[in-house]
Amino acid sequence: MSIAFLDGHYLPLEEARISPMDRGFLFGDGIYEVVPSYAGKMVGFAPHIARMQNGLDAIGIKLDWSEQHWADLCKRLIDENGAGNLGLYLHVSRGADNKRFHGFPEAVTPTVFAFAFDIAPAPVADIALARPYKVSSTQDLRWDRCHIKSTALLGNVLHFQQGYEKGHGETILFNADNELTEASACNVFIVKDNKVITPVLDNQLLPGITRHIVLDVLRRDGTISIEERTVTMDEVRSADEVWITSSSKEIAPVVQIDDIPVGDGAVGPMWLAAQTLYSAGKHDY
């Protein structure tokens, strides 16, 4: 039985209830994070919580919780749910009002909800054991503040569904200028001539925690050249390797885009090098 947290109480997930007047339900008015943990040890906890606080500040939700408060909650959820391979979903909405009104209500208490769910074991830095992805691509039609990890994810859901209906595991997105933004639930990297390249952070893409860790461990190692810059879709389609990154996937190699092979269609050596460094360094964050 999965144990969840809701507004100060730990309880079975199936017993958790929120008001239908909660603004998270009515408007998607909230912020969320997903923190991976393996055998009780979290990955990227501090930057996940910092990003959550940045999101809450950006949309004006006031929740007086410290990093330690979140850490205590997460550790208890891990213990209550068996301390295996778990994703920790953390969700804060603006709260429930007594009417449906677009303007922010006054004197409402934010709703805090969290639960743990099983995730796959951490990826292994082994080409034979890699989990390659086939993806679609399409123009990015989401809102213009994608750097905020809002619970209003309909745009992401619709883009993911476009690829899913074709049997693909993700959808890579590009803007009206044919420039790579991100994927529906991942950041994107390309490799060309032994250089790792990813779009610079702006309002078009989420500052992914895995993206941050990947760049940091590669820079610390110093043997792989990195660029953060504008990336065109022509570059994506002619890349030697393409990766998608997220907290649950870590670094996932992409072997086909729109049914066309990436490079030679196989998992590449730069992925192996990057995943090896990531696996060794991810628990430092």
Secondary structure, 3 states (H helix, E strand, C coil): CCEEEECCEEEEHHHCCCCCCEHHHHHCCEEEEEEEEECCEECCHHHHHHHHHHHHHHHCCCCCCCHHHHHHHHHHHHHHCCCCEEEEEEEEECCECCCCCCCCCCCCCCEEEEEEEECCCCCCCCHHHCCCEEEEEEECCCCCCCCCCECCCHHHHHHHHHHHCCCCCEEEEECCCCEEEEECCCEEEEEECCEEEECCCCCCCCCCHHHHHHHHHHHHHCCCEEEECCCEHHHHHCCCEEEEEECCCEEEEEEEECCEECCCCCCCHHHHHHHHHHHHHHHHC
